């Protein structure tokens, strides 16, 4: 069988269908594991590379390590069929693979500087097993230039091979959100750039096995790297804008929800919703990848930096609303008991990385507040926040509290029985809405002192 760099798209598809194509996926997290399983669905042999024995053991048993809908049946299917295997040895996986996908997490560290240590480590380990004629596709989110300046350098340094001569190199960012990863990976158009034309065509043929939304070619790798950052920064800046507008609405006595809904009837207006903070893996970190590159280029991205500052300030504003609402109840923040409804970083997803709820809970505890948390997507055993009681039910979470903070717009929380909650809390009590889920009028009718982001304090 020819090497993947020499195949056309029909040969790649045929090799996958016959089980003759081997793909190594470095990193089996929230995006890596679904990607690996989608390729296994095509018939390809997939080797998932993980960092810990515990993770490998769970995956070998068909137990998913991420809570993505639909993932566990697919995992069990391909573990049992033998099309998906797990290892801790990236070098060995690379030595067997026709194509290697690097999908490891990238973070920000001290001083909000990008931390690419995971991608450096992955590149070095892949380089130790990289074979001539193989294809490497980087899918981790990185700043412009990182694939060629860091990944390419490490692969060549360790392997002794040359990109574009001995192996192919391409970059294609993941475009998917937790809770709908399988749909997004298959249906969204995929951005792709190759180090050279051969790399692009090989990567396009491979990705087209699972991507049905089409491949969008961009001129070079640094452009493809920038595209992913632009997408997330657009959202971050939009959220920062509406967060500032929400603060204005609170001061001016305007309902931010009504104003946004009316404004968005204009076809060119697409305001997001304000909230008590931005969480998840991407938005709190990705802008800093671009900011670091801009710093090196001596380009000011003041708007991007300001958006991060505004969004990072919203948990503190939420605490101010809680304080004001409790004061209206004749209570102080210190010594009060607050129930937080929702710990996920966004609605209807079982994922709490960089959760604003946890951030608020930790800071409230420092001020002498007792905290209870309930989230319908987590059992008490699945959550651990030091000093916080994780309640098994909504009712047990709110019983006897002085304030309820609705922190996540889970579907279950959109039909709360406010009259029932009013019987469980310690009246007079506050209801603080961090996501514009509760009708202020209904909250007042139930006897609560209501405060909401973009709506301010509404006393019964």
N, C-alpha and C positions, 0 to 999 in steps of 0.2 A: 504494500500500500504506500502511495506517495506521502511525503510529509504534508502537513496541513498548509504550509506556505506555498505548496505547489498545486493544491487542489482548487477546483472551481466550486461554486456553491452547490451544484448538484452532487458532486463527489463528497462534499462535507456532509450533506444530508443523508446520502446513501451509507456513508461510513458510520454515522450515528445510528441509523436505523438497524444496521447489522451488528451493532455493539462493538464495532472496530475502532471507534473514536474514544479516546480517553481524555477527560478534562479534570484538572486539579483546581479546586476552589479553596484559596487560602483565606480562611476566615469564614466561619459558619454561624454568624450572628443573625441579626434581624433581616438583613438583605442577602447575606451570603448563603444561608441555608435554603431559603426559597429558590434562589438562583440555581443552586446545585440540584435541587429536586426537579426543577423545570427542565434542566438538561437531561436528567435521568429519564424523564418522561419521553424524551425523543429517542431513547434507546441507547444513548451514550453511557459509557462507564464513567462514573464520577467518583473522585477521591476528595473527600472533605478534610481539610487540615484545620485542627483546633489546637488550643494552647494547653488544655488541662486534661488529666486522666479522667476526672469526673465528667467533663463535657463529653469526652469520647465514649465513656461507658454508657451514658444516657442515650446518646445517639445510636450506639450499637444495639441498644435494646428497643429502638424505635420510639424513644421518648423525646419529644421536641424540647429544645432549650430556649425557644422563644414562643410567645403566646400568640402567634399569628393564626387567624381563622383558617381552618382547612389544612393546616400543615402536618398534623400528626398522622392522619390516614395516608397521606402521600409519603411521609417518611417511612412508615411501617411497610408500605408496599415496596419501596425500593431497597430497603434494608433486606427484606425477605427475598426479593428477586436477585440480590447481589449487585444491582447496578449502582448502589450508593454504599461506599465504605468510608471509614473514618480512620485517620492516623494523626499522630503528633509530629510526624517526620515530613516536613515540607520539602526537603531536599530529595527524599526518596519518591515522594509524590510527583515532583517536577520531573524526575528522571523517567517516569513512566508515561507522562502526559504529552499529548499532542498540543494542548492549549492549557495555559495557566491563567486563572483569573485571580487577581489580588483584590480582596474585598475586606480589608481590615479597617478598624475604626481609627479615625484621626480626631485628636482633641486639641484643646488649648490648655497650656500650663501656666506657670507663674508669669505674671505680668501680661496675661492674655496673649502670650506668644504661641504660635502653632506648635504642637507636639507631634512630630512625624516619626517618633521612635518605632511605632508598630509597623509602619510601612518600610522603614529602613531594615528592621529585623526580618520582615517577610521577604524583602528583595534579596537580602544576603542569603537567606536559607534557600530560596528558589534558585539563586545563582549557583549554589553548590551542586544542584542536580540538573541544571538547565542543559538541554540537548540541542544539537544543531537541527534546524528546521522547525523548532517549536515556536509557538506564538504566546506572547505575554500580553494580557489586557489588564490595565489598571482601572478599577472601578471605584476605589475609595475617593472621597472628596478631598481635594488638595488645592493649594494655591497655584496660580499660573506659573509654570516652569518646573514644578516639583517632579513630574513624571520623567522629564528628560535630565534634569539636574541632579535628582536624587535616585530615583528608581533605575533609570538607564545606567547611571554611573555605577551603582552597587552591583547590578546584574553583570555588567561587563567586567568590573574589577574582580569579582569572585569567580566568574565562569571562564574568563579569558576569551569569550565570544564577543562578536560585534553586532549591535542592533542594525537591522537593515541589510546585513550581510549573512550572518549565521542564524539569527533568530528575528522573529517579527515582534514589533512593539506597538501597542495602540492604547488609547484612552477613551473610555466610555462611561460617563457618570451614571450612577443609579438614579432613576427618577421614580420614586415610589414612597408611599407613606405607610406607616404602621397601621394595621387594621385592614389594608386593602393591597398588600404587597403583590400578591399573585396577579391580580387584575392590572395593576399599574405596570408591572414588569412586562406583561405581554401586550397590553393595549397602547401604552404611550409610545410615541415616536422616540427613537433612541439616538442621542447625540454620539457621534463617533469621529475620531481623527486617528490617523496612522502616522507612525514615524516616517513611513514612505508608502508608496502606492501598493506595494505587495502586502504590507502589513494591514493597510486599510481593507483591501479586498478579502484577505483571510479573516480578519475580525468581523467584517460585515457578513460573510458567509456563515460564520459561527453564530453570531448573535441573532441572525435571521431565523435560526432554528426555533427560537423561543419568542422573538419579538414580532408581533403581527402588525404593529402600528407604523412600521417603516423605519428606515435608517436615514438620519440626517447627517450628511457629511459636512464637516467644517474644515477650514483650510489647514489648521495645524493643531497640535496637541494643546498648546497653551490657550488657544481659543476654546477648545472643548472644556478645559479645566475651568475657565472663566464662566462659561455658560451655567454650570451648576451653581456657582457662587452667586451669579446674577439672579437666578431664579429665587434662591432663598433670601437674598438681600432685598429683593422686591417685596417679598412678604413681610420681612422684618421692618422695613421702612414704612410700609402701609399700616402695619399694626401700630407702630410708634406714632404715626400721624393720627390715627383714630383714638389712641390713648390720650394724646394731647387734646384732641377735640372733646374727649369725654371729660377731662378735667375742666375745660371751659364750660361745658354743659352743666356740670355740677354747680359751678359758681354762678352761672347765668339763669339757673332754673329751667333748663331745657332738657327734655328727655332725649338722650343720645340715640336710643333705638328708633324712636319715631323720626328723628332728623336724618339718620343714616338711611333708613328704609326709603324715605321720600327722596333723598339725594340720589340714591342708586337707581331710581327710575329714569334718570338721565343716562342714555346709552354709553357715555364715555366716563361715567363715574362708577368705580368699583371699590368702594370703601369696605374694608374688613370690619370685624367686630372688636371693640376694646375688651380688655380683660385684666385679670390680676397678675399676669406675668406670662412670659413665653418660655416654654419648656421643650423637652425632647432633645435628641442628639444634635440636630442640625442648626436650628436658628440661633441658639445661644453661642455657638462656636464658629460656624462657617464664615460670618462676616470678618472675623479676625484673620482668616487666611488671606483675604483680599487686602485687608488693612496692612498686614505685614509686608506684602509685596509692594503696596503703594508707598509704604515708608521707605523701602529700599530704592524705589524709583523717584522719591521726593515729590510725590503727588498727594495733595490733600483730598481726603475723602471725609470731609467734616460731617456730611449728612449721614453717612453710614455709621460713623462713630456716635453721633448724636442719637440715632435710632436705638443703638444698643444701650446707651445710657438711659433713655426714656423707658424702654421696656424693662430694664433691670430695676427701675425705680417703682414699678407698679406694685410689687409685694409690699413695699413700705407704705404706699398710699392705701392699700387694702387694710393694713394695720391701723392707719389713721381713721379710716371709716369705722372699723370695729370699735376703736376707742371712743369716737364720737357717738356711735349708736348706744354703747353701754352707758355713756354719761347721760344720755337722754333717758335711760332706764333708771337713773339714779345709782349706777354702779361704776366701779373703777375697773380698769384693765387688770391691775395686779389683784390676784386672788380670785379672778373670775374663771369660769369654766366654758371653753369654746369647743363646739363640735364642728369639725371640718368634713364636709360631704364631698368626697372625690379626691383621689390622690394621683390619678393618671395625668400625664402631661397634656392630654387632649381628650375630648369626649369619645366614649365607647371604644377605648383601646386599653388593653392591659399592659401598660408600659409607663413607668414613672421616673425615667431618667430626667434629671434637671427639673423635677416637678416644682412648680411654684407653691403648691400646697405644702410640701415638706419644708420649703424655705420659710414660708409664713409660720408654720408650726414651730420650727426651731427658734425663730426670733420672738414669738409670743412666749414660749417657755422661759426664755431669758428674762422676760419681764414679769415673771411670776404667774403665768397663766397655765391652768390645767387644760390639756388637749386630749380630745378623743377624735378618732378618724374612722370614717366608714367609706368603703368603695365597693360597689357590687361586683367588680371584676376581680377582687382579691379576697382570699380568705385571711384570717388573722395570722395564720402560719406563714403566709407568703409575703407579709410586710413586716419590717422591723425598723421602727424609728425610735431611737433611745428616748425614754421618758414619756412616750406617747402611748395611750391605750388604743389598740386597734380593735374596734367593735365588730362583732359578728353580724349585727343587724342595724338597720337604720334607727329603729326605735331605741335600742340600747345605747346607741351613740348619742342621741339627743336628750335622753332622759336626764332631767335635773340640770341641764346646762343653762348658762346665762345668755349665750349667743350661738347662733347657727351661721356658719360661713358656707355658702354654696360655692364651691371652688371649681367644679368641673360640670360642664353641661351634658352629663350623661343622659341618655333618653329616659332612663328611669326617674331622674330627678325633675323632669319636665311636667310631671303629673303628681307632684307631692300633695298630700292632704294637709294643708296648712292648719286646719282646725284640729286635726289629730296631733300635729306637732305642738300646737299651742297648749294642749293638755299635758304634754310630756315634759316641756321645758319648765324652768323656774321663772315664772312671770313676776315682774315685767321682763321681757326678753327681747333681744335684738335678732334680726334676720338680715345678714349682709350678703348681698348678691354680687358675686364676682364675675358672673357671666351673663347677666341680663336674662335669666331664666324665669324669675319670679315676677308676677304682676304686682307692682307696688300697692295698688288699691286693694287687692285680695289679701296681701300681707297685713295691711292696716286693719282690714275688716276682721281678720283672725286675731287681732290684738297685738301684733308685733310692732316694734319700732323698726322700720325698714331703712336700709342704706344700700345703695347700689352704685357700682362704678358707672359713671356717666349719668347718674340719676341723683346722686347725693343723698342727704338724709331726709327721710319722710316720716314725720312723727304722727301717730294716730290721734 
